[in-house]
Amino acid sequence: MSAVAVRNDGWAQRGGIDRLLTLACGRTYTVDEKIRTEDWPDVLLERWSDEAARSPGWVQKPLAADFIAYAHAPAATCVLLPVPALQRAWRQHGRQWIGLYGQRRARNAGYTSVSVPVPRGVLMQAIVEAMFVS
């Protein structure tokens, strides 16, 4: 029914909420939006938002968002990643993924963020497995 952008700084924006979706049934979902400008076969999981300060990235910090909407602009595709299962998959496999896929650093003004490029299929399988609890 509606999609409202959350642009002003505040608890929602700092909690990773970029958009509030409302369905016809009245249910609402909060979404953190990530866009890649090139069509890579992986999802960059942000481990550290500021490496020097050891500020956790979105894959390991508490988020208020229900989903990460991870878009690849050139392919006009987007995958919705459920935050709790995604973060559980990271806790279960993160160290292994760092060893297998390495890390990518992005130098920004005053800080460097660090991400791990996990192949989409590997990540999606890990998310599905993270939904099983025994």
C-alpha positions as CSV (number, residue, x, y, z in Angstrom):
1,M,0.0,0.0,0.0
2,S,2.8,2.4,0.9
3,A,6.5,2.8,1.1
4,V,7.8,5.8,3.2
5,A,11.4,6.8,3.0
6,V,13.1,7.5,6.4
7,R,15.6,10.2,5.6
8,N,16.0,12.3,8.8
9,D,18.6,11.4,11.3
10,G,17.1,9.8,14.4
11,W,16.8,6.4,16.1
12,A,15.2,4.8,13.0
13,Q,18.0,5.9,10.6
14,R,20.7,5.0,13.1
15,G,19.0,1.6,13.5
16,G,19.3,0.9,9.8
17,I,15.8,1.8,8.7
18,D,15.7,3.5,5.3
19,R,12.1,2.6,4.4
20,L,8.8,1.7,6.1
21,L,6.6,-0.6,4.0
22,T,2.9,-1.0,4.8
23,L,1.0,-3.9,3.2
24,A,-2.7,-3.9,2.4
25,C,-3.4,-6.1,5.4
26,G,-1.9,-3.4,7.7
27,R,1.3,-5.3,8.4
28,T,4.5,-3.1,8.4
29,Y,8.1,-4.0,7.6
30,T,11.2,-1.9,8.1
31,V,13.9,-2.1,5.4
32,D,17.6,-1.1,5.3
33,E,18.5,-0.4,1.6
34,K,21.9,-1.3,0.0
35,I,22.6,-0.6,-3.6
36,R,25.6,-1.9,-5.7
37,T,26.4,0.0,-8.9
38,E,28.0,-3.0,-10.5
39,D,26.6,-6.5,-10.9
40,W,28.8,-8.6,-8.7
41,P,27.9,-12.3,-8.0
42,D,28.2,-11.7,-4.2
43,V,26.8,-9.8,-1.3
44,L,29.2,-7.5,0.5
45,L,28.6,-8.1,4.2
46,E,29.8,-5.0,6.1
47,R,31.9,-6.4,9.0
48,W,33.2,-3.1,10.3
49,S,31.7,0.3,9.5
50,D,34.9,1.9,10.8
51,E,37.8,-0.5,11.0
52,A,40.0,1.7,13.2
53,A,37.3,2.4,15.8
54,R,36.1,-1.2,15.6
55,S,32.5,0.0,15.0
56,P,30.5,-3.1,13.9
57,G,29.1,-3.1,10.4
58,W,25.5,-3.9,9.6
59,V,26.0,-7.6,9.5
60,Q,27.0,-7.8,13.1
61,K,25.4,-4.8,14.9
62,P,21.9,-4.7,16.3
63,L,19.5,-3.4,13.7
64,A,15.9,-2.2,14.0
65,A,15.3,-3.2,10.4
66,D,13.4,-6.4,9.5
67,F,15.0,-6.8,6.1
68,I,18.1,-5.7,4.1
69,A,17.0,-4.9,0.6
70,Y,20.2,-5.7,-1.4
71,A,20.0,-4.4,-4.9
72,H,22.2,-4.8,-7.9
73,A,21.4,-1.7,-10.0
74,P,22.7,-2.8,-13.5
75,A,20.7,-6.1,-13.3
76,A,17.6,-4.3,-11.8
77,T,17.4,-7.1,-9.2
78,C,17.0,-7.0,-5.4
79,V,17.0,-9.7,-2.8
80,L,15.3,-9.2,0.6
81,L,17.5,-10.6,3.3
82,P,15.8,-11.3,6.7
83,V,18.0,-9.6,9.3
84,P,17.8,-12.1,12.2
85,A,18.6,-15.1,10.0
86,L,21.3,-13.2,8.1
87,Q,23.0,-12.2,11.3
88,R,22.7,-15.7,12.7
89,A,24.3,-17.0,9.5
90,W,27.1,-14.5,9.9
91,R,27.7,-15.7,13.5
92,Q,27.8,-19.3,12.3
93,H,30.0,-18.8,9.2
94,G,31.6,-15.4,9.3
95,R,35.1,-16.5,10.3
96,Q,35.0,-19.2,7.6
97,W,33.8,-16.7,4.9
98,I,36.6,-14.3,5.8
99,G,39.1,-17.1,5.2
100,L,37.5,-18.3,2.0
101,Y,36.5,-15.0,0.4
102,G,38.8,-12.4,2.0
103,Q,37.8,-8.8,2.9
104,R,37.4,-5.6,0.9
105,R,38.2,-2.2,2.3
106,A,36.5,1.0,1.3
107,R,38.4,4.1,2.2
108,N,36.1,6.9,3.0
109,A,36.7,10.5,4.3
110,G,38.1,9.8,7.8
111,Y,37.3,6.1,8.1
112,T,37.7,2.7,6.4
113,S,34.9,0.2,6.2
114,V,35.5,-3.5,5.8
115,S,33.2,-6.0,4.1
116,V,33.3,-9.7,3.2
117,P,32.1,-10.7,-0.4
118,V,30.0,-13.8,0.1
119,P,28.7,-15.5,-3.1
120,R,24.9,-15.1,-3.3
121,G,24.2,-18.8,-3.4
122,V,26.4,-19.5,-0.4
123,L,24.8,-16.7,1.6
124,M,21.2,-17.7,0.8
125,Q,21.9,-21.4,1.7
126,A,23.4,-20.2,5.1
127,I,20.3,-18.0,5.7
128,V,18.0,-20.9,5.1
129,E,20.0,-23.1,7.4
130,A,20.1,-20.4,10.1
131,M,16.3,-20.6,10.2
132,F,16.5,-24.1,11.5
133,V,16.9,-24.3,15.3
134,S,17.5,-27.6,17.1
